[in-house]
């Protein structure tokens, strides 16, 4: 039996590249690793509300000023990304 690696292909990487982050699919500990991986996600946003159900996540913020909305959402998305 040969080992296999998950690969990803995107516009930035037209050739398949190994996946180096995230939770491995199909593993016995995958569901637990997923929960640990996303457990603090709702706490990362400074301005936005984060709502999660199963593997769906919504990040939202409301303001009368579109620039404020854009800036604060981008700030929180950057915090989630790091």
HTML snippet that shows the backbone in 3Dmol.js (N, CA, C, O; Angstrom):
<script src="https://3Dmol.org/build/3Dmol-min.js"></script>
<div id="view" style="width:600px;height:400px;position:relative"></div>
<script>
const pdb = `
ATOM      1  N   UNK A   1       0.847  -1.175   0.000  1.00  0.00           N
ATOM      2  CA  UNK A   1       0.000   0.000   0.000  1.00  0.00           C
ATOM      3  C   UNK A   1       0.895   1.243   0.000  1.00  0.00           C
ATOM      4  O   UNK A   1       1.834   1.336   0.791  1.00  0.00           O
ATOM      5  N   UNK A   2       0.606   2.179  -0.873  1.00  0.00           N
ATOM      6  CA  UNK A   2       1.402   3.403  -0.929  1.00  0.00           C
ATOM      7  C   UNK A   2       0.722   4.495  -0.116  1.00  0.00           C
ATOM      8  O   UNK A   2      -0.499   4.516   0.039  1.00  0.00           O
ATOM      9  N   UNK A   3       1.541   5.393   0.393  1.00  0.00           N
ATOM     10  CA  UNK A   3       0.971   6.506   1.156  1.00  0.00           C
ATOM     11  C   UNK A   3       0.514   7.589   0.193  1.00  0.00           C
ATOM     12  O   UNK A   3       1.085   7.761  -0.884  1.00  0.00           O
ATOM     13  N   UNK A   4      -0.512   8.311   0.587  1.00  0.00           N
ATOM     14  CA  UNK A   4      -1.007   9.392  -0.250  1.00  0.00           C
ATOM     15  C   UNK A   4      -1.050  10.671   0.568  1.00  0.00           C
ATOM     16  O   UNK A   4      -1.213  10.642   1.787  1.00  0.00           O
ATOM     17  N   UNK A   5      -0.905  11.776  -0.113  1.00  0.00           N
ATOM     18  CA  UNK A   5      -0.926  13.086   0.524  1.00  0.00           C
ATOM     19  C   UNK A   5      -2.043  13.916  -0.078  1.00  0.00           C
ATOM     20  O   UNK A   5      -2.275  13.844  -1.285  1.00  0.00           O
ATOM     21  N   UNK A   6      -2.750  14.714   0.739  1.00  0.00           N
ATOM     22  CA  UNK A   6      -3.742  15.620   0.159  1.00  0.00           C
ATOM     23  C   UNK A   6      -3.039  16.723  -0.627  1.00  0.00           C
ATOM     24  O   UNK A   6      -2.001  17.230  -0.202  1.00  0.00           O
ATOM     25  N   UNK A   7      -3.602  17.090  -1.763  1.00  0.00           N
ATOM     26  CA  UNK A   7      -3.034  18.130  -2.611  1.00  0.00           C
ATOM     27  C   UNK A   7      -4.091  19.178  -2.889  1.00  0.00           C
ATOM     28  O   UNK A   7      -5.289  18.898  -2.847  1.00  0.00           O
ATOM     29  N   UNK A   8      -3.633  20.398  -3.177  1.00  0.00           N
ATOM     30  CA  UNK A   8      -4.533  21.489  -3.522  1.00  0.00           C
ATOM     31  C   UNK A   8      -4.042  22.142  -4.807  1.00  0.00           C
ATOM     32  O   UNK A   8      -2.838  22.229  -5.049  1.00  0.00           O
ATOM     33  N   UNK A   9      -4.971  22.593  -5.618  1.00  0.00           N
ATOM     34  CA  UNK A   9      -4.638  23.289  -6.860  1.00  0.00           C
ATOM     35  C   UNK A   9      -5.462  24.567  -6.891  1.00  0.00           C
ATOM     36  O   UNK A   9      -6.691  24.514  -6.844  1.00  0.00           O
ATOM     37  N   UNK A  10      -4.791  25.728  -6.969  1.00  0.00           N
ATOM     38  CA  UNK A  10      -5.472  27.026  -6.984  1.00  0.00           C
ATOM     39  C   UNK A  10      -4.970  27.851  -8.158  1.00  0.00           C
ATOM     40  O   UNK A  10      -4.092  27.427  -8.909  1.00  0.00           O
ATOM     41  N   UNK A  11      -5.549  29.043  -8.299  1.00  0.00           N
ATOM     42  CA  UNK A  11      -5.090  29.942  -9.358  1.00  0.00           C
ATOM     43  C   UNK A  11      -3.653  30.388  -9.124  1.00  0.00           C
ATOM     44  O   UNK A  11      -2.898  30.589 -10.076  1.00  0.00           O
ATOM     45  N   UNK A  12      -3.271  30.544  -7.844  1.00  0.00           N
ATOM     46  CA  UNK A  12      -1.899  30.963  -7.549  1.00  0.00           C
ATOM     47  C   UNK A  12      -0.905  29.830  -7.759  1.00  0.00           C
ATOM     48  O   UNK A  12       0.258  30.063  -8.090  1.00  0.00           O
ATOM     49  N   UNK A  13      -1.378  28.597  -7.563  1.00  0.00           N
ATOM     50  CA  UNK A  13      -0.528  27.420  -7.705  1.00  0.00           C
ATOM     51  C   UNK A  13      -1.184  26.472  -8.705  1.00  0.00           C
ATOM     52  O   UNK A  13      -1.941  25.586  -8.309  1.00  0.00           O
ATOM     53  N   UNK A  14      -0.902  26.648 -10.005  1.00  0.00           N
ATOM     54  CA  UNK A  14      -1.562  25.802 -11.001  1.00  0.00           C
ATOM     55  C   UNK A  14      -1.188  24.322 -10.885  1.00  0.00           C
ATOM     56  O   UNK A  14      -1.962  23.454 -11.289  1.00  0.00           O
ATOM     57  N   UNK A  15      -0.011  24.032 -10.338  1.00  0.00           N
ATOM     58  CA  UNK A  15       0.380  22.636 -10.140  1.00  0.00           C
ATOM     59  C   UNK A  15      -0.024  22.213  -8.727  1.00  0.00           C
ATOM     60  O   UNK A  15       0.040  23.027  -7.806  1.00  0.00           O
ATOM     61  N   UNK A  16      -0.435  20.968  -8.538  1.00  0.00           N
ATOM     62  CA  UNK A  16      -0.821  20.519  -7.200  1.00  0.00           C
ATOM     63  C   UNK A  16       0.303  20.720  -6.185  1.00  0.00           C
ATOM     64  O   UNK A  16       1.474  20.485  -6.482  1.00  0.00           O
ATOM     65  N   UNK A  17      -0.072  21.154  -4.989  1.00  0.00           N
ATOM     66  CA  UNK A  17       0.882  21.385  -3.904  1.00  0.00           C
ATOM     67  C   UNK A  17       0.356  20.698  -2.650  1.00  0.00           C
ATOM     68  O   UNK A  17      -0.858  20.598  -2.466  1.00  0.00           O
ATOM     69  N   UNK A  18       1.256  20.221  -1.778  1.00  0.00           N
ATOM     70  CA  UNK A  18       0.786  19.556  -0.565  1.00  0.00           C
ATOM     71  C   UNK A  18       0.075  20.532   0.378  1.00  0.00           C
ATOM     72  O   UNK A  18       0.439  21.704   0.468  1.00  0.00           O
ATOM     73  N   UNK A  19      -0.935  20.030   1.070  1.00  0.00           N
ATOM     74  CA  UNK A  19      -1.654  20.816   2.070  1.00  0.00           C
ATOM     75  C   UNK A  19      -0.849  20.766   3.364  1.00  0.00           C
ATOM     76  O   UNK A  19      -0.560  19.685   3.875  1.00  0.00           O
ATOM     77  N   UNK A  20      -0.485  21.938   3.896  1.00  0.00           N
ATOM     78  CA  UNK A  20       0.369  21.980   5.086  1.00  0.00           C
ATOM     79  C   UNK A  20      -0.342  22.504   6.325  1.00  0.00           C
ATOM     80  O   UNK A  20       0.254  22.557   7.400  1.00  0.00           O
ATOM     81  N   UNK A  21      -1.619  22.896   6.192  1.00  0.00           N
ATOM     82  CA  UNK A  21      -2.369  23.380   7.344  1.00  0.00           C
ATOM     83  C   UNK A  21      -3.730  22.705   7.376  1.00  0.00           C
ATOM     84  O   UNK A  21      -4.152  22.084   6.400  1.00  0.00           O
ATOM     85  N   UNK A  22      -4.413  22.834   8.508  1.00  0.00           N
ATOM     86  CA  UNK A  22      -5.757  22.292   8.608  1.00  0.00           C
ATOM     87  C   UNK A  22      -5.797  20.955   9.319  1.00  0.00           C
ATOM     88  O   UNK A  22      -4.838  20.556   9.980  1.00  0.00           O
ATOM     89  N   UNK A  23      -6.909  20.274   9.177  1.00  0.00           N
ATOM     90  CA  UNK A  23      -7.144  18.996   9.838  1.00  0.00           C
ATOM     91  C   UNK A  23      -7.164  17.903   8.783  1.00  0.00           C
ATOM     92  O   UNK A  23      -7.871  18.031   7.783  1.00  0.00           O
ATOM     93  N   UNK A  24      -6.396  16.817   8.982  1.00  0.00           N
ATOM     94  CA  UNK A  24      -6.404  15.738   7.998  1.00  0.00           C
ATOM     95  C   UNK A  24      -7.776  15.082   7.903  1.00  0.00           C
ATOM     96  O   UNK A  24      -8.416  14.815   8.919  1.00  0.00           O
ATOM     97  N   UNK A  25      -8.215  14.830   6.697  1.00  0.00           N
ATOM     98  CA  UNK A  25      -9.517  14.198   6.495  1.00  0.00           C
ATOM     99  C   UNK A  25      -9.395  12.685   6.595  1.00  0.00           C
ATOM    100  O   UNK A  25      -8.411  12.093   6.151  1.00  0.00           O
ATOM    101  N   UNK A  26     -10.413  12.076   7.185  1.00  0.00           N
ATOM    102  CA  UNK A  26     -10.450  10.630   7.265  1.00  0.00           C
ATOM    103  C   UNK A  26      -9.699  10.033   8.430  1.00  0.00           C
ATOM    104  O   UNK A  26      -9.666   8.810   8.566  1.00  0.00           O
ATOM    105  N   UNK A  27      -9.096  10.844   9.273  1.00  0.00           N
ATOM    106  CA  UNK A  27      -8.368  10.303  10.410  1.00  0.00           C
ATOM    107  C   UNK A  27      -9.327  10.051  11.572  1.00  0.00           C
ATOM    108  O   UNK A  27     -10.402  10.649  11.638  1.00  0.00           O
ATOM    109  N   UNK A  28      -8.947   9.190  12.461  1.00  0.00           N
ATOM    110  CA  UNK A  28      -9.776   8.877  13.620  1.00  0.00           C
ATOM    111  C   UNK A  28      -9.903  10.095  14.526  1.00  0.00           C
ATOM    112  O   UNK A  28     -10.974  10.358  15.073  1.00  0.00           O
ATOM    113  N   UNK A  29      -8.829  10.826  14.682  1.00  0.00           N
ATOM    114  CA  UNK A  29      -8.849  12.009  15.551  1.00  0.00           C
ATOM    115  C   UNK A  29      -9.260  13.280  14.811  1.00  0.00           C
ATOM    116  O   UNK A  29      -9.239  14.363  15.396  1.00  0.00           O
ATOM    117  N   UNK A  30      -9.633  13.166  13.533  1.00  0.00           N
ATOM    118  CA  UNK A  30     -10.010  14.334  12.730  1.00  0.00           C
ATOM    119  C   UNK A  30     -11.100  15.188  13.348  1.00  0.00           C
ATOM    120  O   UNK A  30     -10.929  16.404  13.432  1.00  0.00           O
ATOM    121  N   UNK A  31     -12.227  14.605  13.791  1.00  0.00           N
ATOM    122  CA  UNK A  31     -13.278  15.428  14.394  1.00  0.00           C
ATOM    123  C   UNK A  31     -12.810  16.172  15.653  1.00  0.00           C
ATOM    124  O   UNK A  31     -13.161  17.335  15.852  1.00  0.00           O
ATOM    125  N   UNK A  32     -12.022  15.505  16.498  1.00  0.00           N
ATOM    126  CA  UNK A  32     -11.505  16.162  17.696  1.00  0.00           C
ATOM    127  C   UNK A  32     -10.524  17.270  17.317  1.00  0.00           C
ATOM    128  O   UNK A  32     -10.564  18.359  17.889  1.00  0.00           O
ATOM    129  N   UNK A  33      -9.647  16.995  16.358  1.00  0.00           N
ATOM    130  CA  UNK A  33      -8.691  18.015  15.915  1.00  0.00           C
ATOM    131  C   UNK A  33      -9.417  19.214  15.322  1.00  0.00           C
ATOM    132  O   UNK A  33      -9.003  20.355  15.525  1.00  0.00           O
ATOM    133  N   UNK A  34     -10.506  18.959  14.586  1.00  0.00           N
ATOM    134  CA  UNK A  34     -11.287  20.053  14.013  1.00  0.00           C
ATOM    135  C   UNK A  34     -11.865  20.939  15.114  1.00  0.00           C
ATOM    136  O   UNK A  34     -11.804  22.165  15.020  1.00  0.00           O
ATOM    137  N   UNK A  35     -12.425  20.327  16.155  1.00  0.00           N
ATOM    138  CA  UNK A  35     -13.001  21.095  17.270  1.00  0.00           C
ATOM    139  C   UNK A  35     -11.926  21.918  17.966  1.00  0.00           C
ATOM    140  O   UNK A  35     -12.139  23.093  18.265  1.00  0.00           O
ATOM    141  N   UNK A  36     -10.776  21.310  18.224  1.00  0.00           N
ATOM    142  CA  UNK A  36      -9.674  22.042  18.865  1.00  0.00           C
ATOM    143  C   UNK A  36      -9.194  23.173  17.966  1.00  0.00           C
ATOM    144  O   UNK A  36      -8.879  24.262  18.446  1.00  0.00           O
ATOM    145  N   UNK A  37      -9.138  22.916  16.662  1.00  0.00           N
ATOM    146  CA  UNK A  37      -8.636  23.887  15.691  1.00  0.00           C
ATOM    147  C   UNK A  37      -9.526  25.133  15.622  1.00  0.00           C
ATOM    148  O   UNK A  37      -9.018  26.243  15.466  1.00  0.00           O
ATOM    149  N   UNK A  38     -10.849  24.959  15.738  1.00  0.00           N
ATOM    150  CA  UNK A  38     -11.761  26.093  15.583  1.00  0.00           C
ATOM    151  C   UNK A  38     -12.368  26.581  16.898  1.00  0.00           C
ATOM    152  O   UNK A  38     -13.174  27.512  16.894  1.00  0.00           O
ATOM    153  N   UNK A  39     -11.995  25.972  18.016  1.00  0.00           N
ATOM    154  CA  UNK A  39     -12.618  26.265  19.299  1.00  0.00           C
ATOM    155  C   UNK A  39     -12.578  27.747  19.670  1.00  0.00           C
ATOM    156  O   UNK A  39     -13.562  28.266  20.197  1.00  0.00           O
ATOM    157  N   UNK A  40     -11.488  28.430  19.415  1.00  0.00           N
ATOM    158  CA  UNK A  40     -11.340  29.836  19.798  1.00  0.00           C
ATOM    159  C   UNK A  40     -11.743  30.812  18.704  1.00  0.00           C
ATOM    160  O   UNK A  40     -11.617  32.023  18.885  1.00  0.00           O
ATOM    161  N   UNK A  41     -12.219  30.318  17.587  1.00  0.00           N
ATOM    162  CA  UNK A  41     -12.575  31.189  16.471  1.00  0.00           C
ATOM    163  C   UNK A  41     -13.555  32.296  16.850  1.00  0.00           C
ATOM    164  O   UNK A  41     -13.332  33.439  16.453  1.00  0.00           O
ATOM    165  N   UNK A  42     -14.628  32.023  17.595  1.00  0.00           N
ATOM    166  CA  UNK A  42     -15.552  33.113  17.941  1.00  0.00           C
ATOM    167  C   UNK A  42     -14.923  34.202  18.817  1.00  0.00           C
ATOM    168  O   UNK A  42     -15.460  35.307  18.893  1.00  0.00           O
ATOM    169  N   UNK A  43     -13.818  33.917  19.466  1.00  0.00           N
ATOM    170  CA  UNK A  43     -13.169  34.894  20.350  1.00  0.00           C
ATOM    171  C   UNK A  43     -12.137  35.757  19.638  1.00  0.00           C
ATOM    172  O   UNK A  43     -11.610  36.693  20.239  1.00  0.00           O
ATOM    173  N   UNK A  44     -11.835  35.469  18.377  1.00  0.00           N
ATOM    174  CA  UNK A  44     -10.769  36.194  17.684  1.00  0.00           C
ATOM    175  C   UNK A  44     -11.198  37.557  17.173  1.00  0.00           C
ATOM    176  O   UNK A  44     -10.359  38.446  17.030  1.00  0.00           O
ATOM    177  N   UNK A  45     -12.473  37.747  16.895  1.00  0.00           N
ATOM    178  CA  UNK A  45     -12.946  39.015  16.352  1.00  0.00           C
ATOM    179  C   UNK A  45     -13.052  40.085  17.426  1.00  0.00           C
ATOM    180  O   UNK A  45     -13.619  39.856  18.494  1.00  0.00           O
ATOM    181  N   UNK A  46     -12.504  41.246  17.134  1.00  0.00           N
ATOM    182  CA  UNK A  46     -12.582  42.372  18.062  1.00  0.00           C
ATOM    183  C   UNK A  46     -13.879  43.156  17.856  1.00  0.00           C
ATOM    184  O   UNK A  46     -14.464  43.658  18.816  1.00  0.00           O
ATOM    185  N   UNK A  47     -14.323  43.259  16.614  1.00  0.00           N
ATOM    186  CA  UNK A  47     -15.493  44.059  16.271  1.00  0.00           C
ATOM    187  C   UNK A  47     -16.686  43.213  15.818  1.00  0.00           C
ATOM    188  O   UNK A  47     -17.835  43.597  16.032  1.00  0.00           O
ATOM    189  N   UNK A  48     -16.424  42.095  15.210  1.00  0.00           N
ATOM    190  CA  UNK A  48     -17.464  41.298  14.555  1.00  0.00           C
ATOM    191  C   UNK A  48     -18.056  40.255  15.485  1.00  0.00           C
ATOM    192  O   UNK A  48     -17.450  39.865  16.483  1.00  0.00           O
ATOM    193  N   UNK A  49     -19.254  39.816  15.134  1.00  0.00           N
ATOM    194  CA  UNK A  49     -19.863  38.662  15.772  1.00  0.00           C
ATOM    195  C   UNK A  49     -19.557  37.451  14.907  1.00  0.00           C
ATOM    196  O   UNK A  49     -19.635  37.516  13.680  1.00  0.00           O
ATOM    197  N   UNK A  50     -19.212  36.355  15.547  1.00  0.00           N
ATOM    198  CA  UNK A  50     -18.919  35.116  14.842  1.00  0.00           C
ATOM    199  C   UNK A  50     -19.911  34.078  15.331  1.00  0.00           C
ATOM    200  O   UNK A  50     -19.988  33.792  16.526  1.00  0.00           O
ATOM    201  N   UNK A  51     -20.665  33.519  14.405  1.00  0.00           N
ATOM    202  CA  UNK A  51     -21.617  32.467  14.733  1.00  0.00           C
ATOM    203  C   UNK A  51     -21.220  31.205  13.981  1.00  0.00           C
ATOM    204  O   UNK A  51     -20.909  31.239  12.790  1.00  0.00           O
ATOM    205  N   UNK A  52     -21.238  30.097  14.702  1.00  0.00           N
ATOM    206  CA  UNK A  52     -20.824  28.827  14.105  1.00  0.00           C
ATOM    207  C   UNK A  52     -21.880  27.768  14.358  1.00  0.00           C
ATOM    208  O   UNK A  52     -22.501  27.724  15.420  1.00  0.00           O
ATOM    209  N   UNK A  53     -22.068  26.920  13.366  1.00  0.00           N
ATOM    210  CA  UNK A  53     -22.913  25.740  13.502  1.00  0.00           C
ATOM    211  C   UNK A  53     -22.277  24.645  12.668  1.00  0.00           C
ATOM    212  O   UNK A  53     -22.132  24.781  11.453  1.00  0.00           O
ATOM    213  N   UNK A  54     -21.900  23.566  13.322  1.00  0.00           N
ATOM    214  CA  UNK A  54     -21.204  22.459  12.666  1.00  0.00           C
ATOM    215  C   UNK A  54     -19.950  23.002  11.984  1.00  0.00           C
ATOM    216  O   UNK A  54     -19.064  23.524  12.661  1.00  0.00           O
ATOM    217  N   UNK A  55     -19.857  22.890  10.660  1.00  0.00           N
ATOM    218  CA  UNK A  55     -18.671  23.401   9.970  1.00  0.00           C
ATOM    219  C   UNK A  55     -18.957  24.692   9.195  1.00  0.00           C
ATOM    220  O   UNK A  55     -18.168  25.083   8.335  1.00  0.00           O
ATOM    221  N   UNK A  56     -20.074  25.354   9.493  1.00  0.00           N
ATOM    222  CA  UNK A  56     -20.410  26.634   8.865  1.00  0.00           C
ATOM    223  C   UNK A  56     -20.097  27.775   9.824  1.00  0.00           C
ATOM    224  O   UNK A  56     -20.372  27.682  11.020  1.00  0.00           O
ATOM    225  N   UNK A  57     -19.526  28.839   9.302  1.00  0.00           N
ATOM    226  CA  UNK A  57     -19.160  29.992  10.114  1.00  0.00           C
ATOM    227  C   UNK A  57     -19.613  31.265   9.411  1.00  0.00           C
ATOM    228  O   UNK A  57     -19.455  31.409   8.198  1.00  0.00           O
ATOM    229  N   UNK A  58     -20.176  32.184  10.186  1.00  0.00           N
ATOM    230  CA  UNK A  58     -20.583  33.490   9.671  1.00  0.00           C
ATOM    231  C   UNK A  58     -19.905  34.554  10.523  1.00  0.00           C
ATOM    232  O   UNK A  58     -19.981  34.529  11.751  1.00  0.00           O
ATOM    233  N   UNK A  59     -19.239  35.491   9.848  1.00  0.00           N
ATOM    234  CA  UNK A  59     -18.620  36.633  10.521  1.00  0.00           C
ATOM    235  C   UNK A  59     -19.348  37.868  10.023  1.00  0.00           C
ATOM    236  O   UNK A  59     -19.382  38.125   8.819  1.00  0.00           O
ATOM    237  N   UNK A  60     -19.937  38.646  10.947  1.00  0.00           N
ATOM    238  CA  UNK A  60     -20.661  39.823  10.483  1.00  0.00           C
ATOM    239  C   UNK A  60     -20.502  41.002  11.427  1.00  0.00           C
ATOM    240  O   UNK A  60     -20.254  40.854  12.624  1.00  0.00           O
ATOM    241  N   UNK A  61     -20.656  42.179  10.835  1.00  0.00           N
ATOM    242  CA  UNK A  61     -20.565  43.453  11.542  1.00  0.00           C
ATOM    243  C   UNK A  61     -21.492  44.419  10.825  1.00  0.00           C
ATOM    244  O   UNK A  61     -21.603  44.378   9.600  1.00  0.00           O
ATOM    245  N   UNK A  62     -22.149  45.278  11.568  1.00  0.00           N
ATOM    246  CA  UNK A  62     -23.083  46.223  10.978  1.00  0.00           C
ATOM    247  C   UNK A  62     -22.723  47.642  11.384  1.00  0.00           C
ATOM    248  O   UNK A  62     -22.383  47.904  12.537  1.00  0.00           O
ATOM    249  N   UNK A  63     -22.803  48.556  10.423  1.00  0.00           N
ATOM    250  CA  UNK A  63     -22.527  49.961  10.678  1.00  0.00           C
ATOM    251  C   UNK A  63     -23.221  50.796   9.601  1.00  0.00           C
ATOM    252  O   UNK A  63     -23.484  50.307   8.502  1.00  0.00           O
ATOM    253  N   UNK A  64     -23.513  52.046   9.922  1.00  0.00           N
ATOM    254  CA  UNK A  64     -24.082  52.954   8.925  1.00  0.00           C
ATOM    255  C   UNK A  64     -23.032  53.448   7.941  1.00  0.00           C
ATOM    256  O   UNK A  64     -23.371  53.948   6.868  1.00  0.00           O
ATOM    257  N   UNK A  65     -21.768  53.312   8.297  1.00  0.00           N
ATOM    258  CA  UNK A  65     -20.671  53.780   7.462  1.00  0.00           C
ATOM    259  C   UNK A  65     -20.034  52.581   6.751  1.00  0.00           C
ATOM    260  O   UNK A  65     -19.461  51.715   7.412  1.00  0.00           O
ATOM    261  N   UNK A  66     -20.125  52.514   5.412  1.00  0.00           N
ATOM    262  CA  UNK A  66     -19.548  51.371   4.680  1.00  0.00           C
ATOM    263  C   UNK A  66     -18.038  51.224   4.879  1.00  0.00           C
ATOM    264  O   UNK A  66     -17.523  50.107   4.920  1.00  0.00           O
ATOM    265  N   UNK A  67     -17.333  52.345   5.003  1.00  0.00           N
ATOM    266  CA  UNK A  67     -15.880  52.260   5.206  1.00  0.00           C
ATOM    267  C   UNK A  67     -15.549  51.649   6.553  1.00  0.00           C
ATOM    268  O   UNK A  67     -14.615  50.855   6.664  1.00  0.00           O
ATOM    269  N   UNK A  68     -16.310  52.015   7.580  1.00  0.00           N
ATOM    270  CA  UNK A  68     -16.105  51.435   8.903  1.00  0.00           C
ATOM    271  C   UNK A  68     -16.385  49.942   8.868  1.00  0.00           C
ATOM    272  O   UNK A  68     -15.635  49.151   9.441  1.00  0.00           O
ATOM    273  N   UNK A  69     -17.459  49.558   8.201  1.00  0.00           N
ATOM    274  CA  UNK A  69     -17.806  48.143   8.081  1.00  0.00           C
ATOM    275  C   UNK A  69     -16.685  47.382   7.403  1.00  0.00           C
ATOM    276  O   UNK A  69     -16.266  46.330   7.888  1.00  0.00           O
ATOM    277  N   UNK A  70     -16.196  47.896   6.293  1.00  0.00           N
ATOM    278  CA  UNK A  70     -15.113  47.246   5.546  1.00  0.00           C
ATOM    279  C   UNK A  70     -13.854  47.132   6.396  1.00  0.00           C
ATOM    280  O   UNK A  70     -13.251  46.061   6.469  1.00  0.00           O
ATOM    281  N   UNK A  71     -13.452  48.224   7.037  1.00  0.00           N
ATOM    282  CA  UNK A  71     -12.220  48.228   7.827  1.00  0.00           C
ATOM    283  C   UNK A  71     -12.289  47.262   9.001  1.00  0.00           C
ATOM    284  O   UNK A  71     -11.334  46.534   9.268  1.00  0.00           O
ATOM    285  N   UNK A  72     -13.416  47.255   9.700  1.00  0.00           N
ATOM    286  CA  UNK A  72     -13.538  46.391  10.884  1.00  0.00           C
ATOM    287  C   UNK A  72     -13.669  44.921  10.506  1.00  0.00           C
ATOM    288  O   UNK A  72     -13.098  44.059  11.174  1.00  0.00           O
ATOM    289  N   UNK A  73     -14.411  44.627   9.450  1.00  0.00           N
ATOM    290  CA  UNK A  73     -14.483  43.246   8.991  1.00  0.00           C
ATOM    291  C   UNK A  73     -13.112  42.737   8.526  1.00  0.00           C
ATOM    292  O   UNK A  73     -12.717  41.616   8.844  1.00  0.00           O
ATOM    293  N   UNK A  74     -12.400  43.572   7.775  1.00  0.00           N
ATOM    294  CA  UNK A  74     -11.062  43.168   7.323  1.00  0.00           C
ATOM    295  C   UNK A  74     -10.125  42.977   8.484  1.00  0.00           C
ATOM    296  O   UNK A  74      -9.309  42.056   8.471  1.00  0.00           O
ATOM    297  N   UNK A  75     -10.218  43.828   9.496  1.00  0.00           N
ATOM    298  CA  UNK A  75      -9.374  43.682  10.687  1.00  0.00           C
ATOM    299  C   UNK A  75      -9.640  42.354  11.380  1.00  0.00           C
ATOM    300  O   UNK A  75      -8.703  41.652  11.761  1.00  0.00           O
ATOM    301  N   UNK A  76     -10.912  42.007  11.546  1.00  0.00           N
ATOM    302  CA  UNK A  76     -11.247  40.757  12.210  1.00  0.00           C
ATOM    303  C   UNK A  76     -10.900  39.551  11.358  1.00  0.00           C
ATOM    304  O   UNK A  76     -10.480  38.524  11.889  1.00  0.00           O
ATOM    305  N   UNK A  77     -11.069  39.656  10.032  1.00  0.00           N
ATOM    306  CA  UNK A  77     -10.682  38.540   9.164  1.00  0.00           C
ATOM    307  C   UNK A  77      -9.169  38.330   9.182  1.00  0.00           C
ATOM    308  O   UNK A  77      -8.702  37.193   9.119  1.00  0.00           O
ATOM    309  N   UNK A  78      -8.404  39.414   9.267  1.00  0.00           N
ATOM    310  CA  UNK A  78      -6.947  39.294   9.405  1.00  0.00           C
ATOM    311  C   UNK A  78      -6.595  38.609  10.720  1.00  0.00           C
ATOM    312  O   UNK A  78      -5.678  37.789  10.761  1.00  0.00           O
ATOM    313  N   UNK A  79      -7.319  38.940  11.808  1.00  0.00           N
ATOM    314  CA  UNK A  79      -7.054  38.307  13.100  1.00  0.00           C
ATOM    315  C   UNK A  79      -7.371  36.809  13.041  1.00  0.00           C
ATOM    316  O   UNK A  79      -6.657  35.999  13.633  1.00  0.00           O
ATOM    317  N   UNK A  80      -8.427  36.448  12.335  1.00  0.00           N
ATOM    318  CA  UNK A  80      -8.778  35.032  12.191  1.00  0.00           C
ATOM    319  C   UNK A  80      -7.726  34.305  11.374  1.00  0.00           C
ATOM    320  O   UNK A  80      -7.409  33.147  11.647  1.00  0.00           O
ATOM    321  N   UNK A  81      -7.189  34.982  10.376  1.00  0.00           N
ATOM    322  CA  UNK A  81      -6.216  34.367   9.463  1.00  0.00           C
ATOM    323  C   UNK A  81      -4.853  34.135  10.110  1.00  0.00           C
ATOM    324  O   UNK A  81      -4.065  33.335   9.604  1.00  0.00           O
ATOM    325  N   UNK A  82      -4.563  34.807  11.201  1.00  0.00           N
ATOM    326  CA  UNK A  82      -3.238  34.649  11.833  1.00  0.00           C
ATOM    327  C   UNK A  82      -3.257  33.682  12.973  1.00  0.00           C
ATOM    328  O   UNK A  82      -2.224  33.446  13.599  1.00  0.00           O
TER     329      UNK A  82
END
`;
const viewer = $3Dmol.createViewer("view");
viewer.addModel(pdb, "pdb");
viewer.setStyle({}, {cartoon: {color: "spectrum"}});
viewer.zoomTo();
viewer.render();
</script>
